[in-house]
Amino acid sequence: MDDRALLAAHGAGDPDAFGVLFTRHRDRLWAVALRTTGSPEDAADALQEAMISAFKRAADFRGDAQVTTWLHRIVVNASLDRLRRNKVRAAQPLPDDLEDYASRGAVIGSEAAATDPATAAVRADQRAAVLGALAELPADQRAALVLVDMEGYPVDEVARILGCPTGTVKSRCARGRRRLLGLLAETGITGTAPGTGASDQGTDRASTGGGAR
């Protein structure tokens, strides 16, 4: 069954339908929660809260967006709510294994394997620096960059997920990229931020709707 059919079946009382739906999208929802909160503990709590909410609110789904958009909106909102609840803008220091957590099912984890161990080590260090800098961004900019640059969603879909105009998504991405590049420059990384699409070249990615899904 497709996502809409599973959600409808859940609403009709099928005890297994929502579990199938969640399993289908779990890895990507987890990656979004983790990158938005910057903490495995907060991400786990946010994802759990989001899925409980989605489970209870299935009847609220109006069908004017994809089910994945609806699920991502709930996860992002739960993640941002948790950040506000903790009264932190920058998440706690990122654990060493965050990249392993976050790469599942996401664009950042789909890069071609490095041809030699030295190159692989450099790329791993760069990705770790990006994730660390990402945690320093304001929550709204972080959420936009996670969805557009790291998860590869088109800007118009991100606007639906975040509940704001496309122009707002683009401006958040542009401001976030500028700040991210500044933070990365302090670590010695210049040019393009690995895994985000952030570069010194402006907002082309946001204007064209993101990368591969």
C-alpha positions as CSV (number, residue, x, y, z in Angstrom):
1,M,0.0,0.0,0.0
2,D,1.1,3.5,-0.6
3,D,1.5,6.1,2.2
4,R,-2.0,7.5,1.8
5,A,-3.6,4.1,1.9
6,L,-1.6,3.1,5.0
7,L,-2.7,6.3,6.8
8,A,-6.3,5.7,5.7
9,A,-6.1,2.1,6.9
10,H,-4.7,3.3,10.3
11,G,-7.6,5.7,10.6
12,A,-10.0,2.9,9.8
13,G,-8.6,0.8,12.7
14,D,-5.9,-1.3,11.1
15,P,-3.5,-2.0,14.0
16,D,-0.4,-2.5,11.8
17,A,-0.8,0.2,9.2
18,F,0.9,3.0,11.1
19,G,3.8,0.8,12.1
20,V,4.4,0.0,8.4
21,L,4.2,3.7,7.5
22,F,6.7,4.7,10.3
23,T,9.1,2.0,9.4
24,R,9.1,3.1,5.8
25,H,10.2,6.6,6.6
26,R,11.9,6.1,10.0
27,D,15.5,6.6,8.9
28,R,14.9,9.9,7.1
29,L,12.7,11.3,9.9
30,W,15.4,10.3,12.4
31,A,18.1,12.1,10.4
32,V,16.0,15.3,10.2
33,A,15.3,15.2,14.0
34,L,18.9,14.5,14.8
35,R,20.3,17.2,12.6
36,T,17.7,19.7,13.8
37,T,18.2,19.1,17.5
38,G,21.9,18.2,17.4
39,S,21.5,15.7,20.1
40,P,20.6,12.0,19.9
41,E,18.7,12.2,23.1
42,D,16.6,15.2,22.1
43,A,16.1,13.7,18.6
44,A,14.8,10.4,20.0
45,D,12.4,12.3,22.3
46,A,11.3,14.6,19.5
47,L,10.7,11.7,17.1
48,Q,8.8,9.8,19.7
49,E,6.6,12.8,20.5
50,A,6.1,13.5,16.7
51,M,5.0,9.9,16.0
52,I,2.6,9.8,18.9
53,S,1.1,13.0,17.6
54,A,0.9,11.7,14.1
55,F,-0.6,8.4,15.4
56,K,-3.4,10.4,17.2
57,R,-3.9,13.0,14.5
58,A,-4.2,10.8,11.4
59,A,-7.7,12.0,10.9
60,D,-6.4,15.6,10.6
61,F,-4.5,14.7,7.4
62,R,-6.4,16.6,4.7
63,G,-4.6,15.1,1.7
64,D,-3.5,18.5,0.4
65,A,0.2,17.4,0.7
66,Q,2.2,14.2,0.6
67,V,2.1,12.1,3.7
68,T,5.8,12.4,4.0
69,T,5.5,16.2,4.0
70,W,2.9,15.9,6.8
71,L,5.2,13.6,8.8
72,H,8.2,15.8,8.3
73,R,6.3,18.9,9.4
74,I,5.3,17.1,12.7
75,V,8.9,16.0,13.2
76,V,10.4,19.4,12.5
77,N,7.9,21.1,14.8
78,A,8.6,18.6,17.6
79,S,12.3,19.1,17.2
80,L,12.0,22.9,17.3
81,D,9.7,22.7,20.2
82,R,12.2,20.7,22.1
83,L,14.9,23.2,21.4
84,R,12.7,26.0,22.6
85,R,11.7,24.0,25.7
86,N,15.4,23.5,26.5
87,K,16.0,27.2,25.9
88,V,19.0,26.5,23.7
89,R,19.7,27.7,20.2
90,A,22.9,25.8,19.8
91,A,22.7,22.2,20.7
92,Q,25.0,20.4,23.1
93,P,28.4,19.2,21.7
94,L,27.9,16.6,19.0
95,P,28.9,13.0,19.8
96,D,31.6,11.4,17.8
97,D,29.1,8.9,16.2
98,L,26.6,11.5,15.1
99,E,27.6,11.1,11.5
100,D,26.8,7.4,11.7
101,Y,23.4,8.2,13.1
102,A,22.6,11.0,10.7
103,S,23.8,9.5,7.5
104,R,21.1,6.8,7.4
105,G,18.8,7.4,4.5
106,A,20.0,10.9,3.9
107,V,21.8,12.8,1.1
108,I,24.9,13.3,3.1
109,G,25.4,9.5,3.4
110,S,25.0,8.9,-0.3
111,E,28.3,10.4,-1.5
112,A,30.6,8.1,-3.4
113,A,33.1,6.3,-1.3
114,A,36.6,7.9,-1.2
115,T,39.3,6.3,-3.3
116,D,41.8,6.1,-0.5
117,P,41.8,6.1,3.4
118,A,43.4,9.6,3.6
119,T,40.7,11.2,1.5
120,A,38.0,9.3,3.4
121,A,39.4,10.7,6.7
122,V,39.5,14.2,5.4
123,R,35.9,14.0,4.2
124,A,34.8,12.5,7.6
125,D,36.5,15.4,9.4
126,Q,34.8,17.9,7.1
127,R,31.4,16.4,7.6
128,A,31.9,16.4,11.4
129,A,32.9,20.1,11.2
130,V,29.8,20.9,9.2
131,L,27.5,19.1,11.7
132,G,29.2,20.9,14.5
133,A,28.8,24.3,12.8
134,L,25.2,23.5,12.0
135,A,24.4,23.1,15.7
136,E,25.5,26.7,16.2
137,L,22.9,28.1,13.8
138,P,19.5,29.6,14.9
139,A,16.9,26.9,14.9
140,D,14.9,28.2,12.0
141,Q,18.0,28.5,9.7
142,R,19.1,25.0,10.8
143,A,15.8,23.4,10.0
144,A,15.8,25.0,6.5
145,L,19.3,24.0,5.8
146,V,18.7,20.4,7.0
147,L,15.7,20.0,4.8
148,V,17.0,21.8,1.7
149,D,20.7,21.1,1.6
150,M,21.2,17.9,3.6
151,E,17.9,16.1,2.9
152,G,17.5,17.4,-0.6
153,Y,13.9,18.6,-0.4
154,P,12.7,21.1,-3.0
155,V,12.2,24.6,-1.5
156,D,8.4,24.6,-2.2
157,E,8.0,21.4,-0.2
158,V,10.2,22.7,2.6
159,A,7.9,25.7,2.7
160,R,4.9,23.4,3.2
161,I,6.8,21.5,5.9
162,L,7.8,24.6,7.8
163,G,4.6,26.4,7.1
164,C,6.1,29.5,5.6
165,P,6.5,31.2,2.2
166,T,9.1,29.9,-0.2
167,G,10.9,33.3,0.0
168,T,11.3,32.8,3.7
169,V,12.9,29.4,3.2
170,K,15.3,30.8,0.7
171,S,16.3,33.7,3.0
172,R,16.8,31.4,5.9
173,C,19.0,29.1,3.8
174,A,21.0,32.1,2.5
175,R,21.5,33.5,6.0
176,G,22.3,30.1,7.3
177,R,24.8,29.3,4.6
178,R,26.6,32.6,5.1
179,R,26.8,32.0,8.9
180,L,27.8,28.3,8.3
181,L,30.6,29.2,6.0
182,G,31.9,31.8,8.5
183,L,31.9,29.2,11.2
184,L,33.6,26.7,9.0
185,A,36.2,29.2,8.0
186,E,37.2,29.4,11.6
187,T,38.0,25.7,11.5
188,G,40.0,26.1,8.3
189,I,37.4,24.8,5.9
190,T,36.5,27.2,3.0
191,G,34.6,27.0,-0.3
192,T,31.7,24.6,-0.1
193,A,30.4,23.0,3.1
194,P,30.4,19.3,2.6
195,G,27.0,17.7,2.6
196,T,25.1,21.0,2.7
197,G,25.5,22.6,-0.7
198,A,26.5,25.8,1.2
199,S,29.0,27.7,-0.9
200,D,30.4,31.2,-1.6
201,Q,28.3,31.2,-4.7
202,G,25.0,32.4,-3.2
203,T,21.6,30.7,-3.1
204,D,21.5,28.8,-6.4
205,R,20.5,25.5,-4.6
206,A,17.6,27.1,-2.8
207,S,16.5,28.8,-5.9
208,T,16.4,25.6,-7.9
209,G,14.7,23.6,-5.3
210,G,17.3,21.5,-3.6
211,G,19.1,18.3,-4.5
212,A,18.3,14.7,-5.1
213,R,15.6,13.2,-3.0
